[in-house]
């Protein structure tokens, strides 16, 4: 079956992300979590917090291709120091491939941001992500301050 990506789907998933408590929403193209290649739309609104993490043991690559909006991708050392970053936008960087075992997070810089995400499968919640102990957990106090600190360090305005 042909699986289409169109404006209507992007608008719907962005709307759902804005209405969700996490300010994020996935729209999966893989039929189940056992698929060897997980493919999805990932709508991320400003204010959403993705705890820095890496995909290791099992090692997985992750790709983000920008479809709408603007997304900051931040990379860290093992100690939690920012080592690199890029902004996915329609002007210069359209996507990024993140190697396995690379600490990273994403921060939406614009409402309506949607990426096409591709990641090695299968998806098993128990070992999909190794979360950074040096960053707040999702839902903890301090997530908003942590994001603001990253933006301030990188001199990025929302």
ABEGO torsion letter per residue (X at the ends): XBBBBBAAAAAAAAAAAAABAAGBBBBBABABAABABBBBBBBBBBGBBBBBBBBBOBBBBBBBBBABEBBBBBBBBAAGBBABBBBBBAAABABBBBBBGBBBBBBBABBGBBBBBBBBOBBBAAAABBBBAABBBBGBBGAAAAAAAAAAAAGBBX
